[in-house]
Amino acid sequence: MQISTILVFLLILVQGRSISCLDMGHGIGGRIAGGELARANQFPYQVGLSIEEPNDMYCWCGASLISDRYLLTAAHCVEKAVAITYYLGGVLRLAPRQLIRSTNPEVHLHPDWNCQSLENDIALVRLPEDALLCDSIRPIRLPGLSSSRNSYDYVPAIASGWGRMNDESTAISDNLRYVYRFVESNEDCEYSYANIKPTNICMDTTGGKSTCTGDSGGPLVYSDPVQNADILIGVTSYGKKSGCTKGYPSVFTRITAYLDWIGEVSGVHYP
């Protein structure tokens, strides 16, 4: 598969303004299609990012709060950011519990991020002020170093975001939504994508329940019954150009592949 056929610029409309964002390597952005409405405080780690790029271009992405100062998101979301507005603790997209704006965002792209192949599509962003932790704003736990070899194949997981609800939608959602699906093995995922790496993790989207445009950078979370905790296992990265309800897997960046780097930059790590 030629890289030039993978990447595409999307034009979408947010808050009445034309925006452009390189989103999801196979031509579609991260998105929640066919999902359910989130309840208040159900995903306290979910953050919305309104990202300003050069030449008055804007895009919307998701992120996960991992401490009171650091977020994890996709590198392709923030690599060109000149300003970011952070929406924390809300179910309604434009009614957050806490709103933070940074005109000089501190963005840490993974050093091996490749915008053409979409390898290492992960970034850390440092908030300019502390997140106000409460029932609706709470960091998500990362996998422990002792579980770094866990594949999470076939476990149930949740993806969430404000992305489009289907391929026909002309705008992202005003309401936070989620889908509950199973992790697909990388071997199975390779039937749909030729460039799957060990640093990716995939989600089954049978029945048209998937991530969609506007969900890029958002979380894929596994509720670990042993630790009795929600664990961040993926960052929404890309999907198929043909659309989000076609049944092709959604592709995420695998968190366990980057635990050392995350700890070095943010100081966040678990044993």
Secondary structure in CASP SS format (residue, H / E / C, confidence):
PFRMAT SS
TARGET T0000
AUTHOR 0000-0000-0000
METHOD secondary structure of the structure
MODEL  1
M C 1.00
Q C 1.00
I H 1.00
S H 1.00
T H 1.00
I H 1.00
L C 1.00
V C 1.00
F E 1.00
L E 1.00
L E 1.00
I E 1.00
L E 1.00
V E 1.00
Q C 1.00
G C 1.00
R E 1.00
S E 1.00
I E 1.00
S E 1.00
C E 1.00
L E 1.00
D C 1.00
M C 1.00
G C 1.00
H C 1.00
G C 1.00
I C 1.00
G C 1.00
G C 1.00
R C 1.00
I C 1.00
A E 1.00
G C 1.00
G C 1.00
E E 1.00
L E 1.00
A C 1.00
R C 1.00
A C 1.00
N C 1.00
Q C 1.00
F C 1.00
P C 1.00
Y C 1.00
Q E 1.00
V E 1.00
G E 1.00
L E 1.00
S E 1.00
I E 1.00
E E 1.00
E E 1.00
P H 1.00
N H 1.00
D H 1.00
M E 1.00
Y E 1.00
C E 1.00
W E 1.00
C E 1.00
G E 1.00
A E 1.00
S E 1.00
L E 1.00
I C 1.00
S C 1.00
D C 1.00
R C 1.00
Y E 1.00
L E 1.00
L E 1.00
T E 1.00
A C 1.00
A H 1.00
H H 1.00
C H 1.00
V H 1.00
E C 1.00
K C 1.00
A C 1.00
V C 1.00
A E 1.00
I E 1.00
T E 1.00
Y E 1.00
Y E 1.00
L E 1.00
G C 1.00
G C 1.00
V C 1.00
L E 1.00
R C 1.00
L C 1.00
A C 1.00
P C 1.00
R C 1.00
Q E 1.00
L E 1.00
I E 1.00
R E 1.00
S E 1.00
T C 1.00
N C 1.00
P C 1.00
E E 1.00
V E 1.00
H E 1.00
L E 1.00
H C 1.00
P C 1.00
D C 1.00
W C 1.00
N C 1.00
C C 1.00
Q C 1.00
S C 1.00
L C 1.00
E C 1.00
N C 1.00
D C 1.00
I C 1.00
A E 1.00
L E 1.00
V E 1.00
R E 1.00
L C 1.00
P C 1.00
E C 1.00
D C 1.00
A C 1.00
L C 1.00
L C 1.00
C E 1.00
D C 1.00
S C 1.00
I E 1.00
R C 1.00
P C 1.00
I C 1.00
R E 1.00
L C 1.00
P C 1.00
G C 1.00
L H 1.00
S H 1.00
S H 1.00
S C 1.00
R C 1.00
N C 1.00
S C 1.00
Y C 1.00
D C 1.00
Y C 1.00
V C 1.00
P E 1.00
A E 1.00
I E 1.00
A E 1.00
S E 1.00
G E 1.00
W C 1.00
G C 1.00
R C 1.00
M C 1.00
N C 1.00
D C 1.00
E C 1.00
S C 1.00
T C 1.00
A E 1.00
I C 1.00
S C 1.00
D C 1.00
N E 1.00
L C 1.00
R E 1.00
Y E 1.00
V E 1.00
Y E 1.00
R E 1.00
F E 1.00
V E 1.00
E E 1.00
S C 1.00
N H 1.00
E H 1.00
D H 1.00
C H 1.00
E C 1.00
Y C 1.00
S C 1.00
Y C 1.00
A C 1.00
N C 1.00
I C 1.00
K C 1.00
P C 1.00
T C 1.00
N E 1.00
I E 1.00
C E 1.00
M E 1.00
D C 1.00
T C 1.00
T H 1.00
G H 1.00
G H 1.00
K C 1.00
S E 1.00
T C 1.00
C C 1.00
T C 1.00
G C 1.00
D C 1.00
S C 1.00
G C 1.00
G C 1.00
P E 1.00
L E 1.00
V E 1.00
Y E 1.00
S E 1.00
D E 1.00
P C 1.00
V C 1.00
Q C 1.00
N C 1.00
A E 1.00
D E 1.00
I E 1.00
L E 1.00
I E 1.00
G E 1.00
V E 1.00
T E 1.00
S E 1.00
Y E 1.00
G C 1.00
K C 1.00
K C 1.00
S C 1.00
G C 1.00
C C 1.00
T C 1.00
K C 1.00
G C 1.00
Y C 1.00
P C 1.00
S E 1.00
V E 1.00
F E 1.00
T E 1.00
R E 1.00
I H 1.00
T H 1.00
A H 1.00
Y H 1.00
L H 1.00
D H 1.00
W H 1.00
I H 1.00
G H 1.00
E H 1.00
V H 1.00
S H 1.00
G C 1.00
V C 1.00
H C 1.00
Y C 1.00
P C 1.00
END
